[in-house]
Amino acid sequence: MNFYLSLASGLDDAFAAAPLIVLAASALATLAAVSFAKRKVAAAYALCAIGLAAALVSSFALSLKMLPRQVGGALSMDGLSFIGTAIVLVSALAIALASGPYLSRREGERGEYYVLLLFATLGASVLAASSSLASLFLGLELLSVSLYALVGYRRERPEGSKAAFTYLILASVASAFLLFGMALAYYQTGSLELSSIARAAAEGSGGPLFAAGLAMMGVGFAFKLAVAPFHMWAPEVYEGASAPVAALIATASKAAMAIPLVRVLAPHILAAPAIWAIAALSGASMIAGNLLALREERVKRMLAGSSIAQLGYLLVALAAGGSNGATAALFYLAAYSLSTLGAFACIAAISSAQADAGRENFRGLASRRPLVAAVMTASLLSLAGMPLTAGFIGKFMLISSGMGSGVPSAASILPMRILVVLLALNSAASLFYYLRLLSLMYRGREPEAQGEPRAAVLAGAALALIGLGILAIGIVPGPLMEAISSLAGR
Amino acid sequence: MELIWLVPAFPLAGFIVLALGRSLPGKAAGAIGSAAAGLSAASACAVAWLFASGGKAPYSTSLWPWLDLGAASPALALSVDALSIVMILVVTIVGFLIHLFSIEHMEGEEGYHRFFAYMNLFVAFMLILVLADNFLLLYLGWEGVGLCSFLLIGFWYGDRANGDAARKAFIVTRVGDVALLLGIILIAANLGSLSLSESPRLASAAWGRGSGIAVLAAALILGGALGKSAQVPLHTWLPDAMAGPSPVSALIHAATMVTAGVYLVARTNAFFSLAPQVMTAVAVAGAVTLLVAGASALAQRDLKRILAYSTMSQIGYMFLALGAAAWTGAIFHLATHALFKSLLFLAAGAIINALGHERDVLAMGGVAKKMPLLFWTFLAGAFGLTALPPVTAGLASKDAIIARLWYAGGDARLLWWAAMAGVLLTSLYTFRMLFLVFAGASRGPRASGHSAMGASTALPLVVLAALCLVGGLVDFPRVLGGEPYFGAFLGGALPASADTGATAGQELLLSLAPLLLSLAGIPLAWLLAKRELATEAGPALRARGSRLAAFVRGGFGFDRLYDFAFARPLSRLAGKGVDPVNLASEGLRSMTLRASRRLASTQKGPPGRYLAALAVGAVLLLAAALI
């Protein structure tokens, strides 16, 4: 009898963690295919895409029904992790589909790329589901190590290798901060559980070492999210990595990293110093990111600046906290990921075999590749926060959570008001560089640029879906809003 | 009734198809555009029938809530009541007929697709405007029709003058649009509701009659209405708007968009009832426009400009009615005016095309013999305009307004006199135009355009003429054996006018007075036309005449005044390169750019620098945590 009970409970665990299991299995299968299959690259591409799609399906078909469920001691499959996993998987799937045609145009294509992509996705999913410091660090390292290799994946390009080393060195330092902070927190609380550490922090019962531990963990998180002043790696790494990998860093990696933050910050009323600290990071990121992007001529670097600023916006909701803040942060994360994904996928779609697309490749794009130009338009407008796009609703929710009745303590009113004003001003300023690129696409009727690739079917379909998604969320935001707020409560 | 969304959805779908399908054959574009408008008209009729048979209960449906802002949630919601039923019928039926007319009329034009795409988009926005359940959606439609008006006035954008006309229309109406937007914000901020049905109730409860805020809200709404409906002082754009194709003038600048201001005031009548001062302003604006535009029409030589000034002056009647709280009367005149004025514009467009794009009435003449169908239909429209029997459209609606002014008594008698003077002016310019265009022998150089008309061109003219002939019967004065069905139908949506208590004899006299005045205008117009032709010495077409005539022809110098008061000083200031308003933003711009350059220079590596920044950040965070 006991055996059956434990079997049933094990099955339930497996169902709840189905996306993680599917991802791990397909990563191993892809690794096997790369080693033994005849057409290595095609097999790896197919297995990777199928694995990601299967993981996505399993998370909706199996995992969703089991929420919330604690799996083992370290994974908590709840509404938050479901949202995080969904964002990560959608991003990874779109990136895999965009990678196929992108890589096939380049010399020395290898199947290991897809293995690394799957491992990075698995790491991000574990990160999103982690309920303890151990699984958090495990997921983070699985993600990071895969990313180091992916950034420097094309060894023949010096800037790629350079970016990979920069990323490796800086991320190692940040990981060290994170690890040391975890050790201090464990030393003080005697627990690896995120929830008990968060509770101790909220009660202010830790003492100076505990506070130092929290600050050092904050450094690690801020680095991964590329929040100023820990953002310096982002422009170089985005520029050096190939477009799909940069997309992975900008979307899946950041979304996964933000989920534990929501998990820790949302249920508690933050003390004034913590709010001021988050507000300072947030304001600095908005300003630094937009200033960096303002006059940037290289598109990928511009998007790096843009994502630094966007994560600064996101912190507004985290500082506001409460269920409103959590819903706003998650919605914004989804909208931001979708829009950034669209922008990078467009770059991937028009990049030649020699180099990724720059500003000049966008000139007159609307007349040559109307679909790509349309999706890029939707993505840029959404990043800029124009109405009828997902980004507008996201920003709107951020502002309303920042201004909202949900702001619990009187101490938080001043920093929140400042942040909201900064957010509005920065959004206005950011229009400059988004629209500058946008208008370029509709100017002139350029002949086909040298080496510009043809459209690929699957990648094109993924692009179209992203564009439609951005518009659909912007026009009918209700269902997603309700789904997120009800899931975040679970 | 649930299918109300179909009414705007058809033209919107038509727009999307036409905008995407640029490679469709030309014939298909006209057919798709007209079919979309036709289906919309059919569904509007179905909705109207359901509404009338279903006890005329107001119905509103929320298609989806866009955002939840608590009290003021801008949902995409449509509402149907008697007023919006009348409006969608006018918009879709007249719109459909004009689309049909355009199939042949616009044939061979470059941008044939574009024309129908914009026309469909216009109809969709106009329907959104009149079906909107809240101020925000109404404003969406309001801006949308303004955009389409801009696009269609500048349809032949190859000619710079047309682009300038489009821009002028956009900018001048924008002044009013901003006022309306401010009014909407004021209402939302003070009443916490954007709903068109709820906010008036809240206002009546919260604001005192004649209180400052009520006057401000009504005045701001009125600002929007004046701009859109081309009333003094925001009227200068309409004559120039005639640069667009004739069907555009018929649809947008006669039948529908320019009357949106009338609709707006009628829809928000509760706000105006709270502000008697603004009601007076409505009436005065109407009266002044009526006279200024009527006199200007008398001095024009461009056929379409005559009609444009006439439109302004007729909308002046509607504003007079609104100012006298004759809400249903204003809407009735809006409906009949849509019929006869779109008929006049379409016929004028056909004439102008047939004469090889000649628009000067002094160079026309003798058209009656050449094109009898155009003559008879134009005549029907002209009789509607001058409110002469047997055409009932204008007769019923205009006389009702004029009579209402008399009953109002007191100072409103002054307005009655203005309205009567307007009647004489209307008769004068209409018959002067008729005589110059149709009578006698042809005077112009005989450049012949295509004067043959197919069925799809003739049919809308005939249908519109027939509608003009009988249209007034839906609300004919009792004393002449009619029955006010129309007023009764609208009674549910608009407050009824106070009972006049007039005797049958009084009513008869009041209806006869404008009729006689109109008739008296005919011989005068004949003399006027004859003298004008004589002094013009035949076909030598020079701009001559006294300074007074030139002043009147120029629309009483409003253009020159605005040029002097606003355009010149501003452009002189801009020419000097000194813009005090820009100084602050200029400083911000250069500061931002400098900061951007400075920050970008930190991103050049080497990685050690990045590490240093990371360390500094970590120290700061630690310091914050420990202090």
Interface residues (C-beta under 8 A of the other chain):
Chain A: F165 T166 I169 L170 V173 A174 F177 P208 A211 A212 L214 A215 M216 G218 V219 A222 F223 A228 P229 F230 M232 W233 P235 E236 P273 W276 A277 A280 A288 L291 L292 L294 R295 E296 R301 I393 F396 S400 A429 I475 V476 P477 G478
Chain B: W64 P65 W66 L67 D68 L69 T592 L593 A595 S596 R597 L599 A600 T602 Q603 G605 P607 R609 Y610 L611 A613 L614 V616 G617 A618 L620 L621 L622 A624 A625 L626 I627
